[in-house]
Amino acid sequence: MVTPDFPDAQNRYIGALFVKDQVNHLRNYFKKIIVICPTPFTFGIMSNDRFCHDYQYDNVSVYYPRCFFIPRIVPLLNYRKKLDFDFRPETVLKCIERNGIEFDLVHAHFTWPSAYSASLIKERIHVPYVITPHEDPGWLQEEIDLDDPRIKRAWSDASRIMYMNNLEVPKLKKFNPSTISIPIGYDPVYYPRNMQDCRKALGLPGDGKILFTFGILQKRKGLEYLIEAIVLLSRTRDDIRCYIGGEAQYERAYEKSLKKLVKDHHLEERIHFLGFLKAAEIPLWLNACDLFVLPSLQEGFGIAQIEALACGKPVIAASNSGSMDILTDPDVGILCRRADAEDFARGTLEGLARSWDPAKITGFANKYTMENILQRLLSVYQQVSSQQT
């Protein structure tokens, strides 16, 4: 596997944790899995550079070759210039050569740099590759509009592209007819637990209504609309508390603006920023809440909402394509207009007032179990490998 993010051995850095979850289950079906994650050299400033070092467990080997690149989200250069000064594809090739790595198939996570790296590998040693583009729809459209031959090559040379939701598949089919939709599976650690036990374990009050969300704090998550929605709710409700897990990786100014917004509205007792959450804490928070809220403006999938559903929790989400593809049953969640605090407040109030059926919600989530998704992935792997031989 080639991926631009992968958690370290102790999960102190949890970028692309869903990829590691997938690897942990896929390894039961393979003799060996190699993960190559080119990592920025930052003198230990960035957490991935500080924590991520080569490691092995069972039949999985993880490599973090260091190199220079400017992250897409850093506003120093335009996207094309960032590609020009991105040395991750060459670094992946050098890592393979230096360590004498042999393999039969490449699964690239994200288009750049992973799928482009895989296209170079295919050219050099004739190994096929498949792609899961985890780009949100806005990012994906940015890549399409860029009209860069490296991006187009990454897509067209792939044996299969597996986007996470159905709504964006037609865009990629224009570049590769072998484009299908395969979502991300959730780990079995997400299941219903007693709400009061989880609240007690987290030191939360047993009464009142709790909203929860988590993820990297970045502009596309639309958290300012969630905060503004709570401002509206606080005018008539005094029993609602919202907890926001995660921290900014590159958009520190955005995180500061969110905290300032909360302070300006004097909502420090209603809205709490939790900072970095350990992986083991997330199922507790999901089971402790009444509603999982996802105000994202852009989501390619949004694995967090699947994890919430697996815990029997209804989801209140903005109408991004990932949520629209998932929340197709009104008995599992409510869709609200994007970038609309008033409508998000409406959806939240409706969610708090409704009597939800946790069993129906978990039953709906079953199609996204890791094992169900793995069987679809393994089928693709087998098809691609048989075509190669």
N, C-alpha and C positions, 0 to 999 in steps of 0.2 A: 504494500500500500504506500502511496505517496500522498502526503497531507501537509498543509501549511501549519497545522496545529495538532498537538497530541499531548495529553497529560503526562507529567513525570511519574516516576515509580511510586511516589507517595501521594499522588494527586494533590500536591500543593499548588500546581498550576493545572487548571481544568479546562483549558481551551480545547474545543472539539471533544468533550467527554463522551459524546454520543458515538464518536468513531471508536474510542477505546472500548466502550460497551459492546459495540458490534464485533470488534476483534476478539474480545474475551469469549464470545459465543462461537464465532467462526473457527477459532483455533481447534475446536473439537472435530472439525471436518477436514483438517489439513495436516500434512506432515510438518510443515513449517510456515510461519507467517513473518514476513519482514516488513517493518514500518520505517519509512524514511521521512523525516520531518525537518527540512531545512529551517534553521533558526537564526534570528538576527544576532550579530555580535554587537553587544551594547555595553561592554564592561560591567555586566551584571546589573545594569539599571532596570531593564525590563524583566518582569518576573519569569517569562519563559527562558530567557538567557540565564537567569540566576538559578533556576531550579532544574532545568531539563538537561540531562546528561544521558549518554547511552546506557541502556540496561536490557536485561533479558529476564523473562519469566516463562516457565514451561517451554513451549515450542514457539515463543514469540521473541523476536529480536527487534529492538527499537534503536534507531540511529538519529542523532541530532547534529548533522554537520553544520558548522557555522559559516555564515556568509554575510554579504552586505546587500540590503535592499531598503527601499523606502515604502513603508506600509501604505496601501491604497488610501486609507482613511486620513493620513497625515496630509494637510493641505500645503505642500511645498511645491509640487510639480503637477502637471496634468497627468492623467492616467497613462497616456502613451509614453511619456518621458519616464514614468516610473517603471514601465515594462523594459525600457531600454537600459535602465540602470539596475535591473533586478537580476542577480546572479544565482538565484535558486535553481533554475533548470540545470545549469552547468554543474552546480554543486551536487545535485542528485546523481548525475552521471558519474562524477568523480568519486562519490561515496560508494557506488556500486563497484567501480573498478578497484578502488583501494581496498575494499573488504572482500573482494572476490565473491560477491553475492550472485547466486543463481536462482532463477524463478521461472514460472511458466505463464503467469498472468499478472497484469498490473491493474489494481483498482485505484483510480485517482479520485481523491476527494477535493472538490472545487476545480474550476477550469484553470485558473492561474494561481500558482505556477504548476500545479500538479498534473493537469491533463496535458499541458504543453510539454512538461518533462516526460510524460509517458509517450508522447508522439516522437520525441527524440530517441527514447529507448527503443521504441518499435522500429524506427529507421535503422538504428545501429545493430540491434541483436534480434530483430524480427519476433518480438514477443507482443501479443495482442493486449489491448487495454480497454477497460470500461470506465465510465465517468459517473460519479454522482455530483452534479453541480449544486453545491449548497448555497449558492448566491441567492439573496432575496431578489424579487422581481425588479426592483429599481436598479440593483447592481447588474443583473442579467441584461437589462435593457441598455445600460451603459456600455457593456461589452459588445452588444450587437451594434449599437450606434458608433462605436469606436472603429468598426470595420477594419480591424487589424488582422493581417494574414496569420499571425501567430495564434490568435484566438480562434480564427476560423479553421485553421489546421488542427488545433486541439480537438475541436468538435467533429470535423469531417473524417478524421483518421480513426476515430474510436469505433470499436466493434459494437458498442452499445452506449447510449446515454440514458441515464435513469434519473429523471428529475423527480423531486419530492412530491409535487402536487400535479394534478391533471390539467390545471388551467394554463400553465406555462408551456406545456409540451408542444403545442403547435409552433411556437416561436423557434424552438430548437430543431423541430423536424425540417425546417427550411434548410438547415445546415447538415443534418444527418437524419435520413428517413428512419433509421433504427433507434429512434428515441421513444422511450416508454416512461411510465410513471411507477416508481417504487418508493414508498414513504420510508421514514426511519422507524425502527422498532423501539419499543420501550423496554427497559431492563426489569426483570421480575421483582426488584426491590420496591417497585411502586405498586402498592396494593392497599386496600382500605384498612385503617387502624382506628382505634378508639380516639375520638377527637379530644376528650378530656385528658386522657393519658398523654397525648402528644403535646397539648397545651401545658400540662404540668411539667413535662420534660424540658420544654423550652422556656419555662418561667413566665408563661402568659396567663392572664386572668381567665377564669373559667367561663365568665359570662361575656356578653357583648358579641358583636359581629366582627369577624376578621376577614379582610381582603388580603390576598397575597399575590405577589408577582416576583419574578427573579430573572436575571440575565445580565449580560454586559450592558452597562448604562451608556447608551448611544442615541443620537437624535432620532434614528428611525424607529426606536421603541415607543415614541409618542408619550412618554411618561408625564409630560407637562399637562396633557389632556386628562390623564388620570387624576393628577393633583387638583386641577381645576374642577373636575367632576366632584371630588371630595369636598371642595370648597362649597359647591352647591348643595351637596348632601348634608353638610354640617349645619345648614340653616334650619333644617327640620329634624335632623337625627343627631343624637349625642352618644349613640352606642356603637358607632362604626370606627374601627381602627384599620389602618392599612400598613402593611409591612412590605418593603421593597428590598429584595436581596440582590447582591451583585455590586460591582464597582466599574468605573470607567477604565478602559484600557488605554485609549488614545484621546478620547474626548473628555478630558478633565474639566474643561470649561463648561461643558454641558452638565456634568454632575454637580458642579458648583451652582449653576443656574437653577437646578431643580431644588437644591437645598435652600437657596435664597428665596425661591418661590414659596416654599413651605413656611419659612420664617416670616416672610412678608405678610402671609395670611394668618400668622399666629396659630399654625396647625402642628406645632412640634409634638403635642400630646396625641395627635390623631394619626400622623404619618411618620413612620420610622424607617430610617435607612439602616439596613443590617450589615452592609459591606459584604466582603467575601464570605460565601457559604461553603462549608465542606460538603462533599457529595453526600455523606451519610446524613446530613441535616435536612436535606431537601425533602425527602419523603415525610419527615416529621412536620415540616411547615405546611406541606400540601394537605396533610391530614388534619392539621390544626385549624385550617381556615374554613370559612363558610363558602367563599367563592374564590376561584382563581381568575384574576383579571389580566387581560392582555391587550393594551391599547395600541399595539404596534401599527405603524403606518405601512410597513413593509415586512412581510415574512414569507419565505419560500415554503416553510412548513410550520415550524414552531413546536419542537418536540416537547416543550414544557407543558403545552396544553394537553397533549396526549398523556403525559405523566400525571397531570391533574385528573383527567378522566379515569385513568387506571386506578386512582385512589378514590373514585366515586364522587369527585367534586365537579360541579357544573362550572362552565367557563363563560365568562363575559368577555367578548373580544371585539376589536374593531374589524371592519370588513376588509382586511388584507387578503391576498389570494390564498395564503396558507390556511388561515382560519375559515375562509369560505369553503375551501375544499374539505375541511375536516368537520366543521359544525353543520352538517347537513340535516341533523335531526333536532327539532326544537326541544326535545326532551333531554338534551345533554348540554345545551348552552344557548346563549343569546348573542346575535351579531348586532353591532351598533355602527353608525356612520363613522368613517375615519375622520380624525382630526376634529372631532365634535364633542366637546366636554359635556354639553347639555344632554346629548343623546346617550353618552356613556353613563352619565348619572341616571338617566331613565332606565337603561338596561340593568344597571346595578341594583336600583330599587326593585325592579321587577324580579331580578334574580333572588334578592333577599326575601321577597314576599312569597315566592313560589314554593310549593312542596315538591322537592325533587326526589326521584327514585334512584338511590345510589346503585342498586343492583342493575337497573337498566343502563346507567351510565357506564359501569364497569363492563357490562356485556357489550356495549357499543365499542368500547376501547379494545376488546379482545382481538379484533382484526389487525391491530397494530402491535400485538405481542412480538417480542424479539424472534421467537421461534417461527411464527408465521411469515415474518418478513425475511428471515434467513432462508426459508425454503424457496422464496421467489428469487433471492439473490443467487443461491446455489444453482438454481435452474439456469439463470443467465450465464453464470460461470461455465457450466457444463456445455451449454450451447456454443459459447464463444470458443472454448477450448476444442470442442469437436470440429468446429469449422476450420480451426487452425491446422489440425492434423489431416 
